[in-house]
Amino acid sequence: MSKIGNAVAQRQNTLTALIERQKPEIARALPKHMDPDRLARIATTVLRQTPQLGQCTPESFLGALMTCAQLGLEPGPLGHAYLVPFKNNKTGRFEVTFIPGYRGLVELARRSGQVQSVQAHVVREGDRFEYEFGLNPKLEHKPAGSDGEVTHAYAVVRYKDGGADFDVMTVAEVDAIRKRSRAANNGPWVTDYAEMAKKTVLRRLLKTAPMSVEYHQAVANDEQVRTSVAADAIDLTIPETVEGEVVDDWPQTAAPPDAEPAGEPAPGQAEAA
């Protein structure tokens, strides 16, 4: 195994041990409906599936995991949240960024107590799609069942008091938001574009809706790096990544860590999906 491979493997083993050691803290942060053992297993699986997370600072990995725990969202295949590695250009170190997914925002919106149902869809070429805003709003979508290119994304929310609202974005509007995201060229924007498009329009729709505290926390933490959690529990003797070297077998879940810098947020970052 190469020097870089040894460093990553040691980091992965340390992070796995850190997850196990921090389970009591994770349990205190989790809502009652979630199991700390399950979240620990999921985090370990995500770490194996994305080896580059092993190159990231332990405090940022633990911070992203604790954000998931506090919001009651599972990282990984469910699409509730994503843990994406980035290189911090200021420090030269890799850090884990928390990105809530579409399904995570739907889950948090339902917890508000005001929402009866919430959903979002993408429109593809060939679909029948008509909408109108104004005093008599209308939305009609009949999918053609094809795998054509995405043209629009829309979200609909129905409230328990009987009211409803919707919003529509063109793919150009979605991509304009994507360009302002630090994760524009890797992570879920590459692997799960349709889900991220749905998340983008849903996030815009719910800006003025009565949402849960957890929902607003998820939006506030979107694309943020958190490093202030349990720093005293982290073994800082973990080998650093060799300067200039990158693991060759970068998975489809993200682009190489030096492909997208994690420096200062771009203008409009607060609006990025």
C-alpha positions in Angstrom: 0.0 0.0 0.0 1.3 3.5 -0.9 2.1 6.1 1.7 -1.1 8.0 0.9 -3.0 4.8 1.1 -1.6 4.0 4.6 -2.5 7.5 5.8 -6.1 7.2 4.5 -6.5 3.7 6.0 -5.2 4.9 9.4 -7.6 7.9 9.3 -10.5 5.7 8.5 -9.7 3.4 11.4 -9.4 6.3 13.7 -12.7 7.9 12.5 -14.4 4.5 13.0 -13.1 4.3 16.6 -14.1 8.0 17.1 -17.7 7.2 16.0 -17.9 4.4 18.5 -16.4 6.5 21.3 -18.8 9.3 20.7 -22.0 7.2 20.6 -23.1 8.5 24.0 -22.8 12.1 22.7 -24.6 11.1 19.5 -27.4 9.5 21.5 -28.0 12.6 23.5 -28.2 14.7 20.3 -30.6 12.3 18.5 -34.4 12.7 18.5 -36.2 9.8 20.2 -37.2 8.1 17.0 -33.6 7.4 16.0 -31.1 4.8 17.2 -27.5 5.9 17.9 -26.2 2.4 17.0 -27.9 2.6 13.6 -26.5 6.1 12.9 -23.0 4.9 13.9 -23.3 1.9 11.5 -24.5 4.2 8.7 -21.7 6.6 9.3 -19.2 3.8 9.2 -20.7 2.6 5.9 -20.5 6.1 4.4 -16.9 6.3 5.5 -16.1 3.0 3.7 -18.0 4.0 0.6 -16.3 7.4 0.3 -12.7 6.7 1.3 -11.7 10.3 0.8 -13.6 11.2 4.0 -10.7 9.5 5.7 -8.5 12.3 4.5 -10.6 14.9 6.2 -10.0 16.3 9.6 -11.6 14.3 12.4 -13.2 17.3 14.0 -15.0 18.2 10.7 -16.2 14.6 10.2 -17.5 14.5 13.7 -19.1 17.9 13.4 -21.0 16.9 10.2 -22.1 13.7 11.9 -23.3 15.6 15.0 -25.3 18.0 12.7 -27.0 15.0 11.2 -27.7 13.6 14.7 -29.2 16.9 16.0 -31.4 17.3 12.9 -32.4 13.6 13.0 -31.2 13.0 9.4 -29.4 9.9 8.2 -26.4 10.5 5.8 -26.1 8.1 2.9 -28.4 6.3 0.5 -31.7 7.6 1.8 -30.8 11.1 0.5 -31.5 12.8 3.8 -28.0 14.3 4.0 -24.6 14.1 2.3 -21.2 14.2 3.8 -18.9 15.7 1.1 -15.1 16.1 1.4 -13.6 19.5 0.3 -10.1 20.9 0.4 -9.8 24.1 2.5 -7.5 26.3 0.5 -6.6 28.4 3.5 -5.3 25.5 5.6 -4.5 22.9 2.9 -6.5 20.3 4.8 -9.6 18.4 3.8 -12.8 19.0 5.6 -16.3 17.4 5.7 -19.2 19.5 4.6 -22.8 18.8 5.6 -25.3 19.1 2.8 -29.0 18.3 3.5 -30.8 16.5 0.7 -34.2 16.9 -0.8 -35.7 14.0 1.3 -34.1 15.5 4.4 -35.9 18.8 3.8 -39.2 17.0 3.2 -38.8 15.1 6.5 -38.0 18.3 8.4 -40.9 20.2 6.8 -43.3 17.5 7.9 -42.2 18.0 11.5 -43.4 21.6 11.5 -46.9 20.4 12.5 -48.4 22.8 9.9 -47.8 20.7 6.8 -50.1 18.0 5.5 -48.0 17.0 2.6 -45.0 18.3 0.7 -43.5 17.0 -2.6 -41.4 18.1 -5.5 -40.8 16.7 -9.0 -38.7 17.4 -12.1 -40.2 17.9 -15.5 -38.5 16.3 -18.5 -38.6 16.9 -22.2 -41.7 15.4 -23.7 -43.8 15.8 -20.5 -47.0 17.8 -20.6 -46.5 20.6 -18.2 -48.6 23.8 -17.7 -48.6 26.3 -14.9 -50.0 29.7 -14.1 -49.5 32.1 -11.2 -51.8 34.9 -10.1 -55.3 35.0 -8.6 -56.2 31.6 -10.1 -53.0 29.6 -10.0 -52.8 26.3 -11.9 -50.3 23.5 -12.1 -50.6 20.4 -14.3 -47.9 17.8 -15.0 -48.4 14.6 -17.0 -45.0 12.8 -17.3 -44.3 11.1 -20.7 -42.3 8.4 -19.0 -39.2 9.3 -20.9 -35.6 9.9 -19.7 -35.3 13.2 -21.4 -33.4 16.2 -20.1 -34.8 18.0 -17.1 -36.5 21.3 -18.1 -38.2 22.4 -14.9 -38.5 21.5 -11.2 -41.5 22.3 -9.0 -42.6 21.8 -5.4 -46.1 21.7 -3.9 -47.0 22.1 -0.2 -50.4 21.5 1.3 -51.1 22.8 4.8 -53.4 21.3 7.4 -55.7 24.3 7.3 -56.6 23.5 3.7 -54.3 25.9 2.0 -51.7 25.0 -0.7 -48.9 26.7 -2.5 -46.4 25.8 -5.3 -43.3 27.1 -7.0 -41.7 26.4 -10.3 -38.1 26.9 -11.5 -36.6 26.4 -14.9 -33.5 24.3 -15.3 -31.6 27.6 -16.0 -32.7 29.0 -12.6 -31.7 25.8 -10.9 -28.3 25.8 -12.6 -27.8 29.4 -11.6 -28.2 28.4 -7.9 -25.9 25.4 -8.5 -23.1 27.6 -9.9 -23.1 29.5 -6.6 -22.7 26.2 -4.6 -19.3 25.1 -3.5 -20.5 21.6 -4.4 -21.4 22.6 -8.0 -19.0 20.1 -9.6 -19.1 17.1 -7.2 -21.1 15.3 -4.6 -24.9 15.1 -5.0 -25.1 17.8 -7.8 -23.2 15.3 -10.0 -24.7 12.0 -8.7 -28.2 13.1 -7.9 -29.0 16.1 -10.0 -32.8 15.6 -10.0 -32.9 15.3 -6.3 -30.8 18.5 -5.9 -33.1 20.3 -8.4 -36.1 19.3 -6.3 -34.4 20.4 -3.2 -33.6 23.8 -4.7 -37.2 24.6 -5.7 -38.5 23.2 -2.4 -36.1 25.4 -0.4 -37.3 28.5 -2.3 -41.0 27.6 -1.8 -40.6 27.0 2.0 -38.8 30.3 2.7 -42.0 31.9 3.9 -43.8 28.8 5.1 -44.2 28.0 8.8 -41.3 25.5 9.3 -39.8 23.6 12.2 -36.7 24.9 14.1 -34.9 21.8 12.7 -35.7 22.8 9.2 -34.2 26.3 9.6 -31.1 24.8 11.3 -30.6 22.5 8.3 -30.8 25.4 5.9 -28.4 27.4 8.1 -25.9 24.5 8.1 -26.1 23.7 4.4 -22.6 23.5 3.0 -21.0 24.5 6.3 -18.0 22.9 8.0 -18.4 22.4 11.7 -15.3 21.8 13.8 -16.3 22.8 17.4 -17.7 19.5 18.5 -15.8 17.3 21.1 -12.4 18.4 19.9 -10.9 17.0 23.1 -12.0 13.5 22.0 -10.0 13.6 18.8 -6.6 12.0 18.4 -4.6 14.7 16.6 -1.7 12.3 15.9 -3.5 10.9 12.9 -1.1 11.0 9.8 -1.7 14.0 7.5 -2.5 13.5 3.9 0.7 13.6 1.7 0.9 17.1 0.1 -0.1 17.0 -3.5 -1.3 13.4 -3.6 -4.9 12.3 -4.2 -6.4 8.9 -4.0 -6.9 7.5 -7.5 -10.1 5.6 -7.1 -12.4 8.6 -6.4 -15.9 7.2 -6.2 -19.0 8.4 -8.1 -20.3 10.1 -5.0 -17.9 13.0 -5.3 -15.1 14.6 -7.4 -11.5 14.5 -6.4 -10.9 16.6 -3.3 -8.7 19.1 -5.0 -11.3 19.7 -7.8 -13.4 22.0 -5.7 -11.8 24.3 -3.2 -13.4 25.0 0.1 -12.2 28.5 0.6 -14.5 31.5 1.2 -18.1 31.0 0.1 -19.0 32.4 -3.2 -21.2 35.5 -3.5 -24.8 34.5 -2.8 -23.6 31.4 -0.9 -26.5 31.7 1.5 -28.9 31.1 -1.4 -27.0 28.1 -2.7 -28.9 24.8 -2.6 
